Amino acid sequence: MWQGGQLPMKSRQSSAKSLASALDDVLDAFSLTRVRDYDAVVKWPEIVGEQIARVTEAVKIDKGVLVVRVTNGPWRNELTLMKGTILEKINTSTGRSSVRDIRFV
């Protein structure tokens, strides 16, 4: 039994893994896998970097399409050209292929 202080690192890591595993099981059991699809929205700044994150906002995912608000037209055009690369980064970062397209608005 834990008596205060810090838990050993090994216990913390195994607890985190088991918690993530348990969460996956719960999401699957209740057919809530769409929750995981929103990883792309949450991780958007991390995926695209600080410069792009300053001029964009990932808004939602609609039927596999990530909707991203862009502050101006030139950036929208530039990001459209980068769409393939960004899609790869999203699916690598999230570990899923749930985002099949991006719509810049």
Biopython code that builds the backbone (N, CA, C, O; Angstrom):
import numpy as np
from Bio.PDB.StructureBuilder import StructureBuilder

atoms = [
    (1, "MET", "N", (0.838, -1.175, 0.000)),
    (1, "MET", "CA", (0.000, 0.000, 0.000)),
    (1, "MET", "C", (0.879, 1.233, 0.000)),
    (1, "MET", "O", (1.934, 1.254, 0.635)),
    (2, "TRP", "N", (0.450, 2.252, -0.707)),
    (2, "TRP", "CA", (1.192, 3.490, -0.822)),
    (2, "TRP", "C", (1.072, 4.292, 0.457)),
    (2, "TRP", "O", (-0.023, 4.439, 1.000)),
    (3, "GLN", "N", (2.196, 4.814, 0.946)),
    (3, "GLN", "CA", (2.199, 5.487, 2.239)),
    (3, "GLN", "C", (2.612, 6.957, 2.128)),
    (3, "GLN", "O", (3.104, 7.527, 3.102)),
    (4, "GLY", "N", (2.424, 7.574, 0.973)),
    (4, "GLY", "CA", (2.807, 8.974, 0.801)),
    (4, "GLY", "C", (4.092, 9.085, 0.015)),
    (4, "GLY", "O", (4.704, 8.079, -0.342)),
    (5, "GLY", "N", (4.495, 10.300, -0.249)),
    (5, "GLY", "CA", (5.696, 10.499, -1.047)),
    (5, "GLY", "C", (5.404, 10.238, -2.513)),
    (5, "GLY", "O", (4.249, 10.254, -2.940)),
    (6, "GLN", "N", (6.445, 9.999, -3.271)),
    (6, "GLN", "CA", (6.268, 9.767, -4.694)),
    (6, "GLN", "C", (6.196, 8.284, -5.002)),
    (6, "GLN", "O", (6.865, 7.463, -4.374)),
    (7, "LEU", "N", (5.374, 7.964, -5.978)),
    (7, "LEU", "CA", (5.322, 6.589, -6.442)),
    (7, "LEU", "C", (6.549, 6.303, -7.283)),
    (7, "LEU", "O", (7.056, 7.207, -7.948)),
    (8, "PRO", "N", (7.032, 5.097, -7.274)),
    (8, "PRO", "CA", (8.159, 4.768, -8.153)),
    (8, "PRO", "C", (7.754, 4.993, -9.597)),
    (8, "PRO", "O", (6.593, 4.797, -9.954)),
    (9, "MET", "N", (8.714, 5.410, -10.445)),
    (9, "MET", "CA", (8.436, 5.735, -11.838)),
    (9, "MET", "C", (7.815, 4.551, -12.578)),
    (9, "MET", "O", (6.904, 4.744, -13.383)),
    (10, "LYS", "N", (8.281, 3.355, -12.324)),
    (10, "LYS", "CA", (7.760, 2.184, -13.013)),
    (10, "LYS", "C", (6.251, 2.024, -12.769)),
    (10, "LYS", "O", (5.501, 1.714, -13.695)),
    (11, "SER", "N", (5.822, 2.229, -11.557)),
    (11, "SER", "CA", (4.397, 2.120, -11.231)),
    (11, "SER", "C", (3.579, 3.172, -11.956)),
    (11, "SER", "O", (2.485, 2.888, -12.442)),
    (12, "ARG", "N", (4.108, 4.388, -12.031)),
    (12, "ARG", "CA", (3.397, 5.465, -12.713)),
    (12, "ARG", "C", (3.231, 5.155, -14.195)),
    (12, "ARG", "O", (2.155, 5.364, -14.755)),
    (13, "GLN", "N", (4.279, 4.663, -14.827)),
    (13, "GLN", "CA", (4.200, 4.352, -16.252)),
    (13, "GLN", "C", (3.229, 3.216, -16.510)),
    (13, "GLN", "O", (2.426, 3.294, -17.441)),
    (14, "SER", "N", (3.284, 2.174, -15.716)),
    (14, "SER", "CA", (2.375, 1.056, -15.940)),
    (14, "SER", "C", (0.944, 1.462, -15.644)),
    (14, "SER", "O", (0.020, 0.978, -16.297)),
    (15, "SER", "N", (0.741, 2.349, -14.666)),
    (15, "SER", "CA", (-0.600, 2.851, -14.376)),
    (15, "SER", "C", (-1.132, 3.671, -15.535)),
    (15, "SER", "O", (-2.302, 3.554, -15.899)),
    (16, "ALA", "N", (-0.275, 4.504, -16.116)),
    (16, "ALA", "CA", (-0.701, 5.329, -17.251)),
    (16, "ALA", "C", (-1.070, 4.449, -18.434)),
    (16, "ALA", "O", (-2.069, 4.704, -19.107)),
    (17, "LYS", "N", (-0.293, 3.440, -18.690)),
    (17, "LYS", "CA", (-0.594, 2.541, -19.803)),
    (17, "LYS", "C", (-1.902, 1.799, -19.547)),
    (17, "LYS", "O", (-2.718, 1.645, -20.456)),
    (18, "SER", "N", (-2.099, 1.349, -18.336)),
    (18, "SER", "CA", (-3.322, 0.612, -18.057)),
    (18, "SER", "C", (-4.528, 1.544, -18.087)),
    (18, "SER", "O", (-5.618, 1.121, -18.474)),
    (19, "LEU", "N", (-4.359, 2.793, -17.692)),
    (19, "LEU", "CA", (-5.440, 3.760, -17.763)),
    (19, "LEU", "C", (-5.808, 4.037, -19.218)),
    (19, "LEU", "O", (-6.989, 4.072, -19.561)),
    (20, "ALA", "N", (-4.815, 4.232, -20.066)),
    (20, "ALA", "CA", (-5.080, 4.458, -21.494)),
    (20, "ALA", "C", (-5.765, 3.250, -22.107)),
    (20, "ALA", "O", (-6.692, 3.390, -22.904)),
    (21, "SER", "N", (-5.310, 2.071, -21.735)),
    (21, "SER", "CA", (-5.918, 0.846, -22.233)),
    (21, "SER", "C", (-7.362, 0.723, -21.763)),
    (21, "SER", "O", (-8.247, 0.346, -22.531)),
    (22, "ALA", "N", (-7.588, 1.044, -20.493)),
    (22, "ALA", "CA", (-8.949, 0.983, -19.946)),
    (22, "ALA", "C", (-9.860, 1.989, -20.640)),
    (22, "ALA", "O", (-11.017, 1.684, -20.927)),
    (23, "LEU", "N", (-9.348, 3.178, -20.909)),
    (23, "LEU", "CA", (-10.142, 4.189, -21.604)),
    (23, "LEU", "C", (-10.511, 3.720, -23.005)),
    (23, "LEU", "O", (-11.649, 3.903, -23.437)),
    (24, "ASP", "N", (-9.563, 3.115, -23.720)),
    (24, "ASP", "CA", (-9.856, 2.555, -25.042)),
    (24, "ASP", "C", (-10.952, 1.503, -24.950)),
    (24, "ASP", "O", (-11.855, 1.467, -25.785)),
    (25, "ASP", "N", (-10.874, 0.650, -23.939)),
    (25, "ASP", "CA", (-11.885, -0.389, -23.769)),
    (25, "ASP", "C", (-13.265, 0.205, -23.514)),
    (25, "ASP", "O", (-14.262, -0.272, -24.056)),
    (26, "VAL", "N", (-13.321, 1.246, -22.687)),
    (26, "VAL", "CA", (-14.599, 1.898, -22.394)),
    (26, "VAL", "C", (-15.165, 2.552, -23.644)),
    (26, "VAL", "O", (-16.352, 2.414, -23.939)),
    (27, "LEU", "N", (-14.315, 3.266, -24.382)),
    (27, "LEU", "CA", (-14.779, 3.922, -25.611)),
    (27, "LEU", "C", (-15.312, 2.899, -26.609)),
    (27, "LEU", "O", (-16.344, 3.118, -27.243)),
    (28, "ASP", "N", (-14.607, 1.793, -26.743)),
    (28, "ASP", "CA", (-15.070, 0.736, -27.649)),
    (28, "ASP", "C", (-16.381, 0.130, -27.162)),
    (28, "ASP", "O", (-17.292, -0.104, -27.956)),
    (29, "ALA", "N", (-16.477, -0.122, -25.870)),
    (29, "ALA", "CA", (-17.667, -0.766, -25.316)),
    (29, "ALA", "C", (-18.921, 0.083, -25.513)),
    (29, "ALA", "O", (-20.011, -0.449, -25.720)),
    (30, "PHE", "N", (-18.762, 1.385, -25.448)),
    (30, "PHE", "CA", (-19.910, 2.268, -25.595)),
    (30, "PHE", "C", (-19.995, 2.898, -26.986)),
    (30, "PHE", "O", (-20.735, 3.859, -27.197)),
    (31, "SER", "N", (-19.235, 2.351, -27.928)),
    (31, "SER", "CA", (-19.222, 2.854, -29.311)),
    (31, "SER", "C", (-18.936, 4.350, -29.363)),
    (31, "SER", "O", (-19.580, 5.084, -30.111)),
    (32, "LEU", "N", (-17.991, 4.788, -28.585)),
    (32, "LEU", "CA", (-17.625, 6.200, -28.545)),
    (32, "LEU", "C", (-16.288, 6.463, -29.232)),
    (32, "LEU", "O", (-15.547, 7.359, -28.826)),
    (33, "THR", "N", (-15.983, 5.703, -30.249)),
    (33, "THR", "CA", (-14.701, 5.857, -30.923)),
    (33, "THR", "C", (-14.557, 7.221, -31.577)),
    (33, "THR", "O", (-13.435, 7.646, -31.854)),
    (34, "ARG", "N", (-15.667, 7.925, -31.834)),
    (34, "ARG", "CA", (-15.579, 9.267, -32.407)),
    (34, "ARG", "C", (-14.848, 10.216, -31.482)),
    (34, "ARG", "O", (-14.280, 11.207, -31.940)),
    (35, "VAL", "N", (-14.851, 9.933, -30.185)),
    (35, "VAL", "CA", (-14.126, 10.774, -29.238)),
    (35, "VAL", "C", (-12.649, 10.801, -29.609)),
    (35, "VAL", "O", (-12.010, 11.853, -29.566)),
    (36, "ARG", "N", (-12.115, 9.653, -29.968)),
    (36, "ARG", "CA", (-10.706, 9.565, -30.349)),
    (36, "ARG", "C", (-10.411, 10.326, -31.630)),
    (36, "ARG", "O", (-9.293, 10.801, -31.827)),
    (37, "ASP", "N", (-11.403, 10.447, -32.502)),
    (37, "ASP", "CA", (-11.194, 11.170, -33.747)),
    (37, "ASP", "C", (-10.837, 12.626, -33.496)),
    (37, "ASP", "O", (-10.180, 13.250, -34.330)),
    (38, "TYR", "N", (-11.252, 13.172, -32.375)),
    (38, "TYR", "CA", (-10.994, 14.570, -32.068)),
    (38, "TYR", "C", (-9.570, 14.830, -31.591)),
    (38, "TYR", "O", (-9.223, 15.966, -31.268)),
    (39, "ASP", "N", (-8.746, 13.788, -31.543)),
    (39, "ASP", "CA", (-7.334, 13.983, -31.229)),
    (39, "ASP", "C", (-6.710, 14.981, -32.198)),
    (39, "ASP", "O", (-5.870, 15.787, -31.797)),
    (40, "ALA", "N", (-7.105, 14.938, -33.453)),
    (40, "ALA", "CA", (-6.547, 15.846, -34.458)),
    (40, "ALA", "C", (-6.874, 17.295, -34.129)),
    (40, "ALA", "O", (-6.044, 18.179, -34.340)),
    (41, "VAL", "N", (-8.069, 17.548, -33.615)),
    (41, "VAL", "CA", (-8.459, 18.906, -33.236)),
    (41, "VAL", "C", (-7.634, 19.363, -32.031)),
    (41, "VAL", "O", (-7.097, 20.470, -32.015)),
    (42, "VAL", "N", (-7.545, 18.507, -31.044)),
    (42, "VAL", "CA", (-6.824, 18.846, -29.812)),
    (42, "VAL", "C", (-5.329, 19.014, -30.067)),
    (42, "VAL", "O", (-4.703, 19.918, -29.514)),
    (43, "LYS", "N", (-4.758, 18.153, -30.896)),
    (43, "LYS", "CA", (-3.316, 18.176, -31.147)),
    (43, "LYS", "C", (-2.906, 19.094, -32.304)),
    (43, "LYS", "O", (-1.725, 19.149, -32.648)),
    (44, "TRP", "N", (-3.849, 19.809, -32.905)),
    (44, "TRP", "CA", (-3.559, 20.633, -34.079)),
    (44, "TRP", "C", (-2.327, 21.527, -33.895)),
    (44, "TRP", "O", (-1.441, 21.476, -34.747)),
    (45, "PRO", "N", (-2.216, 22.332, -32.852)),
    (45, "PRO", "CA", (-1.027, 23.193, -32.713)),
    (45, "PRO", "C", (0.278, 22.396, -32.655)),
    (45, "PRO", "O", (1.288, 22.803, -33.231)),
    (46, "GLU", "N", (0.249, 21.283, -31.971)),
    (46, "GLU", "CA", (1.434, 20.422, -31.863)),
    (46, "GLU", "C", (1.790, 19.827, -33.234)),
    (46, "GLU", "O", (2.969, 19.714, -33.570)),
    (47, "ILE", "N", (0.794, 19.455, -34.010)),
    (47, "ILE", "CA", (1.009, 18.820, -35.305)),
    (47, "ILE", "C", (1.577, 19.797, -36.326)),
    (47, "ILE", "O", (2.530, 19.468, -37.032)),
    (48, "VAL", "N", (1.003, 20.995, -36.411)),
    (48, "VAL", "CA", (1.401, 21.937, -37.465)),
    (48, "VAL", "C", (2.486, 22.916, -37.040)),
    (48, "VAL", "O", (3.108, 23.551, -37.892)),
    (49, "GLY", "N", (2.719, 23.047, -35.769)),
    (49, "GLY", "CA", (3.751, 23.967, -35.301)),
    (49, "GLY", "C", (3.193, 25.344, -34.966)),
    (49, "GLY", "O", (2.059, 25.684, -35.302)),
    (50, "GLU", "N", (4.027, 26.116, -34.298)),
    (50, "GLU", "CA", (3.611, 27.407, -33.748)),
    (50, "GLU", "C", (3.202, 28.414, -34.824)),
    (50, "GLU", "O", (2.198, 29.109, -34.667)),
    (51, "GLN", "N", (3.963, 28.498, -35.908)),
    (51, "GLN", "CA", (3.682, 29.501, -36.939)),
    (51, "GLN", "C", (2.306, 29.293, -37.574)),
    (51, "GLN", "O", (1.531, 30.242, -37.697)),
    (52, "ILE", "N", (1.999, 28.069, -37.973)),
    (52, "ILE", "CA", (0.712, 27.774, -38.593)),
    (52, "ILE", "C", (-0.404, 27.845, -37.554)),
    (52, "ILE", "O", (-1.504, 28.306, -37.858)),
    (53, "ALA", "N", (-0.135, 27.400, -36.355)),
    (53, "ALA", "CA", (-1.153, 27.431, -35.293)),
    (53, "ALA", "C", (-1.605, 28.854, -34.983)),
    (53, "ALA", "O", (-2.748, 29.070, -34.581)),
    (54, "ARG", "N", (-0.703, 29.833, -35.171)),
    (54, "ARG", "CA", (-1.068, 31.228, -34.901)),
    (54, "ARG", "C", (-2.115, 31.762, -35.874)),
    (54, "ARG", "O", (-2.855, 32.685, -35.534)),
    (55, "VAL", "N", (-2.187, 31.197, -37.077)),
    (55, "VAL", "CA", (-3.114, 31.718, -38.097)),
    (55, "VAL", "C", (-4.256, 30.754, -38.400)),
    (55, "VAL", "O", (-5.033, 30.977, -39.330)),
    (56, "THR", "N", (-4.355, 29.694, -37.623)),
    (56, "THR", "CA", (-5.387, 28.685, -37.869)),
    (56, "THR", "C", (-6.026, 28.232, -36.565)),
    (56, "THR", "O", (-5.511, 28.471, -35.473)),
    (57, "GLU", "N", (-7.170, 27.567, -36.722)),
    (57, "GLU", "CA", (-7.830, 26.915, -35.589)),
    (57, "GLU", "C", (-8.567, 25.695, -36.117)),
    (57, "GLU", "O", (-9.448, 25.817, -36.967)),
    (58, "ALA", "N", (-8.207, 24.515, -35.612)),
    (58, "ALA", "CA", (-8.944, 23.301, -35.956)),
    (58, "ALA", "C", (-10.275, 23.370, -35.229)),
    (58, "ALA", "O", (-10.314, 23.475, -34.003)),
    (59, "VAL", "N", (-11.376, 23.312, -35.989)),
    (59, "VAL", "CA", (-12.692, 23.546, -35.424)),
    (59, "VAL", "C", (-13.418, 22.253, -35.093)),
    (59, "VAL", "O", (-13.929, 22.090, -33.985)),
    (60, "LYS", "N", (-13.465, 21.330, -36.053)),
    (60, "LYS", "CA", (-14.216, 20.093, -35.847)),
    (60, "LYS", "C", (-13.813, 19.066, -36.891)),
    (60, "LYS", "O", (-13.094, 19.363, -37.844)),
    (61, "ILE", "N", (-14.299, 17.845, -36.681)),
    (61, "ILE", "CA", (-14.168, 16.797, -37.675)),
    (61, "ILE", "C", (-15.576, 16.382, -38.064)),
    (61, "ILE", "O", (-16.396, 16.034, -37.213)),
    (62, "ASP", "N", (-15.842, 16.425, -39.354)),
    (62, "ASP", "CA", (-17.169, 16.090, -39.868)),
    (62, "ASP", "C", (-17.016, 15.006, -40.931)),
    (62, "ASP", "O", (-16.539, 15.269, -42.035)),
    (63, "LYS", "N", (-17.425, 13.794, -40.591)),
    (63, "LYS", "CA", (-17.363, 12.649, -41.510)),
    (63, "LYS", "C", (-15.957, 12.451, -42.095)),
    (63, "LYS", "O", (-15.796, 12.238, -43.297)),
    (64, "GLY", "N", (-14.960, 12.525, -41.232)),
    (64, "GLY", "CA", (-13.584, 12.289, -41.650)),
    (64, "GLY", "C", (-12.887, 13.497, -42.238)),
    (64, "GLY", "O", (-11.737, 13.396, -42.664)),
    (65, "VAL", "N", (-13.555, 14.637, -42.272)),
    (65, "VAL", "CA", (-12.965, 15.859, -42.813)),
    (65, "VAL", "C", (-12.688, 16.827, -41.658)),
    (65, "VAL", "O", (-13.604, 17.240, -40.948)),
    (66, "LEU", "N", (-11.427, 17.177, -41.486)),
    (66, "LEU", "CA", (-11.033, 18.138, -40.463)),
    (66, "LEU", "C", (-11.290, 19.537, -41.010)),
    (66, "LEU", "O", (-10.773, 19.899, -42.067)),
    (67, "VAL", "N", (-12.080, 20.316, -40.297)),
    (67, "VAL", "CA", (-12.388, 21.688, -40.695)),
    (67, "VAL", "C", (-11.468, 22.618, -39.917)),
    (67, "VAL", "O", (-11.441, 22.606, -38.686)),
    (68, "VAL", "N", (-10.706, 23.431, -40.669)),
    (68, "VAL", "CA", (-9.726, 24.328, -40.062)),
    (68, "VAL", "C", (-10.018, 25.757, -40.497)),
    (68, "VAL", "O", (-10.060, 26.057, -41.690)),
    (69, "ARG", "N", (-10.219, 26.629, -39.524)),
    (69, "ARG", "CA", (-10.442, 28.048, -39.797)),
    (69, "ARG", "C", (-9.076, 28.714, -39.991)),
    (69, "ARG", "O", (-8.155, 28.511, -39.200)),
    (70, "VAL", "N", (-8.960, 29.517, -41.063)),
    (70, "VAL", "CA", (-7.707, 30.198, -41.397)),
    (70, "VAL", "C", (-7.975, 31.698, -41.410)),
    (70, "VAL", "O", (-9.025, 32.142, -41.875)),
    (71, "THR", "N", (-7.026, 32.475, -40.901)),
    (71, "THR", "CA", (-7.260, 33.910, -40.746)),
    (71, "THR", "C", (-7.271, 34.696, -42.051)),
    (71, "THR", "O", (-7.884, 35.762, -42.114)),
    (72, "ASN", "N", (-6.598, 34.191, -43.113)),
    (72, "ASN", "CA", (-6.575, 34.960, -44.360)),
    (72, "ASN", "C", (-6.367, 34.067, -45.584)),
    (72, "ASN", "O", (-5.934, 32.920, -45.473)),
    (73, "GLY", "N", (-6.682, 34.617, -46.735)),
    (73, "GLY", "CA", (-6.626, 33.882, -47.994)),
    (73, "GLY", "C", (-5.260, 33.344, -48.378)),
    (73, "GLY", "O", (-5.154, 32.174, -48.748)),
    (74, "PRO", "N", (-4.206, 34.155, -48.303)),
    (74, "PRO", "CA", (-2.882, 33.634, -48.671)),
    (74, "PRO", "C", (-2.475, 32.412, -47.838)),
    (74, "PRO", "O", (-1.921, 31.450, -48.371)),
    (75, "TRP", "N", (-2.748, 32.454, -46.549)),
    (75, "TRP", "CA", (-2.448, 31.286, -45.715)),
    (75, "TRP", "C", (-3.320, 30.096, -46.121)),
    (75, "TRP", "O", (-2.846, 28.960, -46.146)),
    (76, "ARG", "N", (-4.575, 30.348, -46.435)),
    (76, "ARG", "CA", (-5.482, 29.275, -46.864)),
    (76, "ARG", "C", (-4.913, 28.584, -48.107)),
    (76, "ARG", "O", (-4.895, 27.356, -48.190)),
    (77, "ASN", "N", (-4.451, 29.382, -49.068)),
    (77, "ASN", "CA", (-3.866, 28.808, -50.286)),
    (77, "ASN", "C", (-2.612, 27.995, -49.976)),
    (77, "ASN", "O", (-2.440, 26.891, -50.493)),
    (78, "GLU", "N", (-1.742, 28.542, -49.136)),
    (78, "GLU", "CA", (-0.504, 27.846, -48.773)),
    (78, "GLU", "C", (-0.804, 26.515, -48.081)),
    (78, "GLU", "O", (-0.183, 25.498, -48.391)),
    (79, "LEU", "N", (-1.746, 26.523, -47.155)),
    (79, "LEU", "CA", (-2.095, 25.306, -46.426)),
    (79, "LEU", "C", (-2.752, 24.274, -47.337)),
    (79, "LEU", "O", (-2.569, 23.072, -47.148)),
    (80, "THR", "N", (-3.504, 24.733, -48.308)),
    (80, "THR", "CA", (-4.105, 23.803, -49.278)),
    (80, "THR", "C", (-3.011, 23.058, -50.021)),
    (80, "THR", "O", (-3.137, 21.859, -50.272)),
    (81, "LEU", "N", (-1.930, 23.758, -50.380)),
    (81, "LEU", "CA", (-0.805, 23.103, -51.050)),
    (81, "LEU", "C", (-0.084, 22.113, -50.133)),
    (81, "LEU", "O", (0.513, 21.146, -50.605)),
    (82, "MET", "N", (-0.140, 22.355, -48.836)),
    (82, "MET", "CA", (0.526, 21.498, -47.849)),
    (82, "MET", "C", (-0.384, 20.398, -47.309)),
    (82, "MET", "O", (0.030, 19.643, -46.429)),
    (83, "LYS", "N", (-1.596, 20.289, -47.807)),
    (83, "LYS", "CA", (-2.607, 19.399, -47.242)),
    (83, "LYS", "C", (-2.134, 17.952, -47.099)),
    (83, "LYS", "O", (-2.347, 17.339, -46.053)),
    (84, "GLY", "N", (-1.503, 17.405, -48.120)),
    (84, "GLY", "CA", (-1.044, 16.015, -48.071)),
    (84, "GLY", "C", (-0.066, 15.770, -46.932)),
    (84, "GLY", "O", (-0.178, 14.781, -46.207)),
    (85, "THR", "N", (0.884, 16.668, -46.783)),
    (85, "THR", "CA", (1.880, 16.550, -45.709)),
    (85, "THR", "C", (1.220, 16.665, -44.346)),
    (85, "THR", "O", (1.545, 15.915, -43.425)),
    (86, "ILE", "N", (0.290, 17.610, -44.219)),
    (86, "ILE", "CA", (-0.394, 17.802, -42.939)),
    (86, "ILE", "C", (-1.232, 16.581, -42.597)),
    (86, "ILE", "O", (-1.260, 16.160, -41.441)),
    (87, "LEU", "N", (-1.916, 16.004, -43.581)),
    (87, "LEU", "CA", (-2.703, 14.786, -43.343)),
    (87, "LEU", "C", (-1.832, 13.652, -42.816)),
    (87, "LEU", "O", (-2.211, 12.947, -41.881)),
    (88, "GLU", "N", (-0.659, 13.486, -43.425)),
    (88, "GLU", "CA", (0.263, 12.442, -42.960)),
    (88, "GLU", "C", (0.661, 12.689, -41.510)),
    (88, "GLU", "O", (0.672, 11.762, -40.700)),
    (89, "LYS", "N", (0.988, 13.936, -41.183)),
    (89, "LYS", "CA", (1.384, 14.275, -39.811)),
    (89, "LYS", "C", (0.245, 14.021, -38.824)),
    (89, "LYS", "O", (0.475, 13.526, -37.721)),
    (90, "ILE", "N", (-0.973, 14.359, -39.221)),
    (90, "ILE", "CA", (-2.129, 14.140, -38.344)),
    (90, "ILE", "C", (-2.287, 12.665, -38.043)),
    (90, "ILE", "O", (-2.390, 12.269, -36.882)),
    (91, "ASN", "N", (-2.306, 11.857, -39.081)),
    (91, "ASN", "CA", (-2.557, 10.428, -38.892)),
    (91, "ASN", "C", (-1.404, 9.727, -38.184)),
    (91, "ASN", "O", (-1.619, 8.743, -37.476)),
    (92, "THR", "N", (-0.178, 10.224, -38.368)),
    (92, "THR", "CA", (0.959, 9.683, -37.626)),
    (92, "THR", "C", (0.864, 10.076, -36.156)),
    (92, "THR", "O", (1.074, 9.250, -35.267)),
    (93, "SER", "N", (0.548, 11.334, -35.911)),
    (93, "SER", "CA", (0.469, 11.835, -34.535)),
    (93, "SER", "C", (-0.648, 11.183, -33.733)),
    (93, "SER", "O", (-0.474, 10.877, -32.553)),
    (94, "THR", "N", (-1.799, 10.968, -34.376)),
    (94, "THR", "CA", (-2.937, 10.397, -33.658)),
    (94, "THR", "C", (-2.906, 8.878, -33.647)),
    (94, "THR", "O", (-3.616, 8.252, -32.860)),
    (95, "GLY", "N", (-2.099, 8.278, -34.506)),
    (95, "GLY", "CA", (-2.041, 6.825, -34.571)),
    (95, "GLY", "C", (-3.270, 6.215, -35.215)),
    (95, "GLY", "O", (-3.527, 5.020, -35.067)),
    (96, "ARG", "N", (-4.028, 7.033, -35.928)),
    (96, "ARG", "CA", (-5.262, 6.590, -36.580)),
    (96, "ARG", "C", (-5.335, 7.220, -37.964)),
    (96, "ARG", "O", (-4.648, 8.201, -38.246)),
    (97, "SER", "N", (-6.146, 6.666, -38.797)),
    (97, "SER", "CA", (-6.375, 7.232, -40.130)),
    (97, "SER", "C", (-7.800, 7.761, -40.230)),
    (97, "SER", "O", (-8.447, 7.614, -41.267)),
    (98, "SER", "N", (-8.280, 8.359, -39.185)),
    (98, "SER", "CA", (-9.666, 8.817, -39.146)),
    (98, "SER", "C", (-9.879, 10.118, -39.916)),
    (98, "SER", "O", (-11.004, 10.417, -40.316)),
    (99, "VAL", "N", (-8.815, 10.897, -40.131)),
    (99, "VAL", "CA", (-8.919, 12.124, -40.910)),
    (99, "VAL", "C", (-8.478, 11.805, -42.331)),
    (99, "VAL", "O", (-7.317, 11.475, -42.572)),
    (100, "ARG", "N", (-9.419, 11.906, -43.274)),
    (100, "ARG", "CA", (-9.093, 11.583, -44.666)),
    (100, "ARG", "C", (-8.971, 12.813, -45.543)),
    (100, "ARG", "O", (-8.510, 12.722, -46.681)),
    (101, "ASP", "N", (-9.385, 13.986, -45.017)),
    (101, "ASP", "CA", (-9.289, 15.222, -45.780)),
    (101, "ASP", "C", (-9.304, 16.412, -44.823)),
    (101, "ASP", "O", (-9.713, 16.290, -43.668)),
    (102, "ILE", "N", (-8.852, 17.564, -45.320)),
    (102, "ILE", "CA", (-8.883, 18.796, -44.540)),
    (102, "ILE", "C", (-9.561, 19.852, -45.395)),
    (102, "ILE", "O", (-9.279, 19.985, -46.586)),
    (103, "ARG", "N", (-10.455, 20.598, -44.770)),
    (103, "ARG", "CA", (-11.113, 21.719, -45.456)),
    (103, "ARG", "C", (-10.722, 22.995, -44.720)),
    (103, "ARG", "O", (-11.033, 23.174, -43.543)),
    (104, "PHE", "N", (-10.031, 23.877, -45.442)),
    (104, "PHE", "CA", (-9.597, 25.159, -44.879)),
    (104, "PHE", "C", (-10.660, 26.198, -45.187)),
    (104, "PHE", "O", (-10.996, 26.418, -46.351)),
    (105, "VAL", "N", (-11.191, 26.838, -44.157)),
    (105, "VAL", "CA", (-12.257, 27.833, -44.332)),
    (105, "VAL", "C", (-11.857, 29.171, -43.740)),
    (105, "VAL", "O", (-12.632, 30.127, -43.795)),
]
sb = StructureBuilder()
sb.init_structure("model")
sb.init_model(0)
sb.init_chain("A")
sb.init_seg("    ")
for serial, (resi, resn, name, xyz) in enumerate(atoms, 1):
    if name == "N":
        sb.init_residue(resn, " ", resi, " ")
    sb.init_atom(name, np.array(xyz, "f"), 0.0, 1.0, " ", f" {name:<3s}", serial, name[0])
structure = sb.get_structure()
